[in-house]
Amino acid sequence: MNKIQEIEKNINQLNDEIKALEIRQALKDLEIKSLVDLSISTANPQSNNKKKIDTLFSETIADLMAQAEKAQKIVALKKDLISSLIDQGTNGSVVDYWEQLKNSSFAKTTSPDPSVILNSGTTTQDNTPHNQTPPTDESEEKEIEKWEIDKADIIFNREAKLGSGAFGSVFKGVVRGKEVAIKKLTQQFFDESIMNEFKKEVCLMTKLRNPHLLLFMGACTTPGDLCIVTELMPKGSVHSLLRVKDDSPDFITFQRAILIARDTALGMNWLHLSNPPILHLDLKPANLLVDNNWVVKVADFGLSKIKIGSSTTGQAGSPLYMAPEMLLNKEYDEKCDVFSFGILLWELLTKQEPYNKAFTSYPELSTGVAHRGVRPTIPDYFPTRLKEFLNRCWEQNPVRRPSFSDITKQKILDLILIDGLVTDHGGRQFWAHHFLGKEEVGWNQFYPAFCSSFAIDMRVHSGDSLTVKCLRLLLVPIDSESVSLEQFGKILSWFGPLNGGEEFMDRVNSICSIKGFLGEASSKNVAQYLAGKKSGTYIIRFSSEPGCYAISYLSKTKEITHTKVVKQPQGYKHFGGNTFYPSIDELIKNTFKNLGLKDPFEGGQFHALMQGAKNPNLNLAGAYIAVPLSKKI
Ligand SMILES: Nc1ncnc2c1ncn2[C@@H]1O[C@H](COP(=O)(O)OP(=O)(O)OP(=O)(O)O)[C@@H](O)[C@H]1O
């Protein structure tokens, strides 16, 4: 039997013993309960049952202590196990452990004999005397007292478990009337050194106040009831959100991914600029939590080190996100968090596991990342600025990585967001110049800036002009007053390029005037509009693919048919066809018969606008279909 198998056997044996103790304890609990019930129901509560209950209580306490002792032994064994795993190459059983290890958090000391502590071992601290956590000093004790929450004030909702991690399980709960998240530690009885570690973590959390750092609300430091209370983040962790299906409203789109990264950078910048600087050392999707408004907060400072001096050593974190200097157990500084940030951003955008399972053991990962410079593969379609940024974040040399202060001050992520959402060059420059850092702006702010940038005469194109009304309908959802960057990018893909302003406005006017043009409408909308109409009735709309249009019509057999129209610099053509037409209008006129198109669908906002302009007294109530762009049926 090799060393790993032997350790594993011992861990399993201890776990079995703990389970047996738990069963014995549960039986004792039942016995105590029935004795108490009996005492209450009989006339003489002071009967000799009291003696029996006392004995049962002392046996229970002894069992609890035995359990704690066994749990501590498991911690030590797991530490040993990880040391062996880290130093060993691949073999059958190690691959399974690697699957667990790569997603865990652990801390490794600088000792030449690598002693490593696994996250589920409930501590990040080596127990050897040279590495004992110094006791909390008087000021720290005072600080902890201020945040102490009486155990009577903590109401757990045991049915609502939010997750579990290195130290314990997190539950929903209520404290002093407020819904909160409560992290209950798995192990409740620790030796002094580990208790100090816990108190130090509490102390660190009390000092961190920023909208992008998880709000610490208090802790209970009484052994048996050890727990940390934080604000509740209803959407949970980015790790779980990365696994939702792409048709879910919680799917992490490109925009969301960049905004998550932007919030993370803001939180991290706060940590790094604290005095003394705080390193996170375990930045990964599981440690980013999301509230109902998609505000992201960095959590879990269990492994944070307050940086004294210029750099520090000792491994920490989850191997997949670790910087080369940390994998090699060399000195590291704030820039190791920037490396993890790069890997995290790549994961947010690709939804894939870093390195796509290219490594099957810690030594392989470490050699690959630290010696051979292996990094996740950047997809070709990523905007150039994003590719460059990722490469800078995971530079081999930490000095060449940007700091979080550079990232936030230079608004790099905001620029990347614009690059990803707006393909039109003029449109990108315009938004970056006027609205960098904003995802949406009011129409009254947008339109004057748009006119001045693209030499559009606002006297000609005033709010009363038909073209401006069309443009506003295209850009501003019915239930809003704002233009979003995302919608701006989409509209430019259909109406761009945005080089000359007047030319662009002419294009808006001519497309919106086409009979049967509905703008943004889903195929479900189309089915509703065409229901009961004559065959040959057609609708022209934006395709779900940016830059393309769709013609939807009722065929001779009254079936709804869709054909795609592709917009290219040479003009418009049917998907798969070869002939380009200068406008959609021309394309329709020339292919009308072939497709069997007869009458344009009359309805929709653009039709209503055009008809209203021609005849101001016309009653359009029946013809007008107001569909918010963002709210497709
Ligand atoms: N404040 C909170 N609000 C909502 N969910 C939370 C909160 N805190 C933690 N969770 C959930 O509980 C899970 C476990 O959190 P915990 O901090 O214990 O471990 P972790 O960070 O996931 O793992 P590890 O500690 O091993 O790195 C999180 O991934 C998250 O899904």
Ligand as a Chemical Component Dictionary entry (heavy atoms), coordinates in Angstrom:
data_LIG
# 
_chem_comp.id                   LIG 
_chem_comp.type                 NON-POLYMER 
_chem_comp.pdbx_formal_charge   0 
_chem_comp.three_letter_code    LIG 
# 
loop_
_chem_comp_atom.comp_id 
_chem_comp_atom.atom_id 
_chem_comp_atom.alt_atom_id 
_chem_comp_atom.type_symbol 
_chem_comp_atom.charge 
_chem_comp_atom.model_Cartn_x 
_chem_comp_atom.model_Cartn_y 
_chem_comp_atom.model_Cartn_z 
_chem_comp_atom.pdbx_ordinal 
LIG N1  N1  N 0 -22.917 36.020 2.160  1  
LIG C1  C1  C 0 -23.329 35.022 1.384  2  
LIG N2  N2  N 0 -24.485 35.126 0.706  3  
LIG C2  C2  C 0 -24.889 34.125 -0.109 4  
LIG N3  N3  N 0 -24.205 32.988 -0.327 5  
LIG C3  C3  C 0 -23.047 32.824 0.327  6  
LIG C4  C4  C 0 -22.539 33.819 1.216  7  
LIG N4  N4  N 0 -21.355 33.397 1.701  8  
LIG C5  C5  C 0 -21.129 32.194 1.153  9  
LIG N5  N5  N 0 -22.134 31.834 0.329  10 
LIG C6  C6  C 0 -22.248 30.578 -0.450 11 
LIG O1  O1  O 0 -21.639 29.553 0.297  12 
LIG C7  C7  C 0 -20.546 28.979 -0.436 13 
LIG C8  C8  C 0 -19.451 28.583 0.537  14 
LIG O2  O2  O 0 -18.804 29.736 1.034  15 
LIG P1  P1  P 0 -17.420 29.674 1.797  16 
LIG O3  O3  O 0 -16.931 31.064 1.950  17 
LIG O4  O4  O 0 -17.612 28.886 3.013  18 
LIG O5  O5  O 0 -16.501 28.786 0.894  19 
LIG P2  P2  P 0 -15.834 28.996 -0.553 20 
LIG O6  O6  O 0 -15.259 30.356 -0.645 21 
LIG O7  O7  O 0 -16.822 28.610 -1.635 22 
LIG O8  O8  O 0 -14.718 27.862 -0.553 23 
LIG P3  P3  P 0 -13.295 27.885 0.120  24 
LIG O9  O9  O 0 -13.459 28.463 1.478  25 
LIG O10 O10 O 0 -12.951 26.458 0.096  26 
LIG O11 O11 O 0 -12.419 28.725 -0.750 27 
LIG C9  C9  C 0 -20.149 30.052 -1.441 28 
LIG O12 O12 O 0 -19.500 29.538 -2.591 29 
LIG C10 C10 C 0 -21.494 30.680 -1.768 30 
LIG O13 O13 O 0 -22.144 29.930 -2.765 31 
# 
loop_
_chem_comp_bond.comp_id 
_chem_comp_bond.atom_id_1 
_chem_comp_bond.atom_id_2 
_chem_comp_bond.value_order 
_chem_comp_bond.pdbx_ordinal 
LIG N1  C1  SING 1  
LIG C1  N2  SING 2  
LIG C1  C4  DOUB 3  
LIG N2  C2  DOUB 4  
LIG C2  N3  SING 5  
LIG N3  C3  DOUB 6  
LIG C3  C4  SING 7  
LIG C3  N5  SING 8  
LIG C4  N4  SING 9  
LIG N4  C5  DOUB 10 
LIG C5  N5  SING 11 
LIG N5  C6  SING 12 
LIG C6  O1  SING 13 
LIG C6  C10 SING 14 
LIG O1  C7  SING 15 
LIG C7  C8  SING 16 
LIG C7  C9  SING 17 
LIG C8  O2  SING 18 
LIG O2  P1  SING 19 
LIG P1  O3  DOUB 20 
LIG P1  O4  SING 21 
LIG P1  O5  SING 22 
LIG O5  P2  SING 23 
LIG P2  O6  DOUB 24 
LIG P2  O7  SING 25 
LIG P2  O8  SING 26 
LIG O8  P3  SING 27 
LIG P3  O9  DOUB 28 
LIG P3  O10 SING 29 
LIG P3  O11 SING 30 
LIG C9  O12 SING 31 
LIG C9  C10 SING 32 
LIG C10 O13 SING 33 
# 
